[in-house]
Amino acid sequence: MLSNSITLRLADMSQERFLSPLLSRFLEGVAAVLATPRHRVVLFNIQTDTDVGTARILNVSLSVLLPASGHGARFFSSEELQERLYLNRSLLAAISAQRVLPFDDNICLREPCENYMRCVSVLQFDSSAPFLASDTILFRPIHPVTGLRCRCPPGFTGDYCETEIDLCYSSPCGSNGRCRSREGGYTCECHEDFTGESPARPSLVSPSLHRLFLLLSLHHPSPSSLCP
């Protein structure tokens, strides 16, 4: 759930005012924008933004279940939530009576990862915060912490992705082909008289057909193949 969540920023809003009576209208607004029942909107954090000086901005973190997810709970992705809620801010504002601010910049925009590592923004649970109370609601938020993780590109490993993985080590081309490593993957070169895609069924081909395959491979090289 947390990996599919987003944090909306509400202008001129306090925790107490949001909990009563605006919470109900906010949930209705999110549900209307996403065309999903209101009970599928899961709100798990309400937190005053302390990094904006004197501005009164409330951070509201939520996830939303897909309308027809059934027993296997499936959530809207965080990217889809961001896009749909931001593009429909006017509708959300009209229903919820609250002004949604632009999202904070993604932490990966600073390109903190080296060696062609891919930056992935991640959320983690920090701790359960004290209860928040209004005249009608008792709410205990769970504060998420935004961080990042640097993932190695395919074919590399190590703390700094400095070690290249030998993808040919497991003999992926079978006994009738030769594996040649390349950056980020490998290529299979079939032995003479062999071709195919399934490692379970050897395919012996005639010399004339083999020459045709060689000719075609020169003009239309395949990124990889299996040579059963």
N, C-alpha and C positions, 0 to 999 in steps of 0.2 A: 504493500500500500504506500509506504513512504517513498519508494522510488518512483511512484507515479503521481506524486503530489506537487503542488505549486503553492507559492505564497503571494497573496494579493495584498496590495498596499492601499489602505483606505485613508483619504484625507480628512482632516478635522474630526477625528474620531477618538473616543476613549473606550476603554474596556467596559466600563459600567454602562455607558450609553449604547454600545453595540449589543450587549447582552439583553437589554430590555428597552424597547421592544423591537429593535432593528434586526435582531438575529433571524427571526422568522421571515422577514421580508428579504433578507440577504439570501437565505437558503432557497426561497421561491425564485429569486432572480437568477441564481446560478442554474437551478433546475430548468427554468424556462429557456435560457440561452442554449443549454446542452440538450434540450428535448428529452429529459430523463425525469423520472419521479423524484420528488423532493427527498424522500427517505434514502435515496442512493447518494446523496451528497454527504460526505463524511468530513466533518470539521474537527480537527484535533489540536489546534493551537490558536490562541489569541494573545498577542504580545505587543506591547508598546515599543515602537522603534526608538532606540536611544541614540542613534547615530545621525540624527537630523536636526540637532540643535533645539530650538524652541518650537519647531513645527510639531503639530499633533498628528502623527501618522500611526495607524494601527496595522500591524502585520497579521494577516489571517491565513493560516495554512489549511489546506483541504485536499482531499482526493475524491474522485467521483466514479462510482461503479457504472459500467456500461448498461444501457437500458435492458438488454436481454442476456445478461451474463449467466443467469440461472444459478445452479448450485456451485459451479466453479467460478469463484469471484474473479472477474476481470475488470480492470480499471481503464479509464481513459489514460492515454500516455500524457506525461507532463507537457510534451511539446504541443499536443492537440489541445490540451486545456488552456495553455498560454495563448495559443493562436485564436481559439474561438472566443474566449472570454475577453481578450483584449480588443479584437475586432468588433465585438458586440458590447463595448463598454456603455454606449448610450442606452441600449435596452436594459442592461444590468442596472445602470444608475436610475432609470425611470421606475423600475420595479422595486429596487432595494432602498431607494432614497439615499444613496451613498455614492461618493465620487471615487472611482477606482483610478489610481495613479499608474503611470508606466512601470513596467517591471524593472527591478534592479539589473544592472549589467551582469551577464553570466561571468562567473569567476574564471572560466577558461578563455575569455576574450583577451586576457593578458598574455596568452601563450606561455604558460610557465613550464611546460614539459620540453625536454631536450631530446636529441637523437631521434627525431621523427616520432616520438611517443605521442599517443593520442590522449588528449585531456578529456576526462569525463567528470562532470559535476555530480557529486553524490551528497545525499542527506543521511544523517545519522541521528538516532535518538540521543539526546543529551541527558535529560532527567525529567522527572515529573515535577512540575512547578506547584506552588501552593494553589489552593482552590480560589476561584474567582466567583464572587457572589453578586447577584442583583436581587431585586424584590421578588423575582419569579424563577430565577435560574441559579443553580449551583454547578459550576463548570471547572474541571481540573484539566488544564492544558498539558500537553507534552511538547516540550521545546525541541525542535530539530536544529541541528547544527550543519551548516553548509560547508562542505570541503571539496577536495578534488582528488582524483586518482589518475596517475599517468600509466597508460597501458602500452605495452610494446607492440610494434607493428608485427604482422605475421612473419614468422621465421626468425624472430629474435627473442632473447630472454636475458635475465640478469637484472641487477638493481638499476642499471642505467642502459639496459637493452644493448649491451656491448657484446654479447655472446650470440653468434649465429647458430641456429638450430640446424642440424643435418637432417632435413626432411626425407632424405633417401635411406636413412638408417634402417627403417622398418621394411625396406624392399617393397614399396607401394606399387611398383610396376610388374611384379610377379617374376617368375623365372625365365620368361621369354622376352623380357625387355630390359633395357638399360635405363637407370634413373640418373638424370643429370640435375644437380642442384642449380637453382637460380634465385635471385633476390626475391624473397617473399614467397617462394614456392619451389616447384620442381617440374621437370618435363620428362615424359617417358618416350624413349626411342625403341620401337619394336625391333627385335632381331629379324633377320631375313626370313621370309615366308610366314611371318606371323603378323596378325593385326587383331583388333577387337577392343571391346570395352569392359567385358565382364571377366574378372580374374578366375572364374570357376570353369569357363568353357574355352579350351584352346581352339584357335581357328587357324588351320593351315591353309595358305593361299598359294595359288599357282604363281610361277615366276612372272608371267605377263601381268597378272593382277597386282603382284607386288610392285612391279615397275610403275604401274598406274598409280598406286597409293603413294609411292615416293614422289612422283611428279605432282600429284595433288597437294602433298604436304609441303612441297617447296613453294607453291603458289598460295596455299591456304593453310599456314601453320596453325596447329592447335596448341593452346596453352599447356595442356597435359592430356595424357591418355593412358589407358591400361593395356598391357600386352599379355593376355592370358596365354 
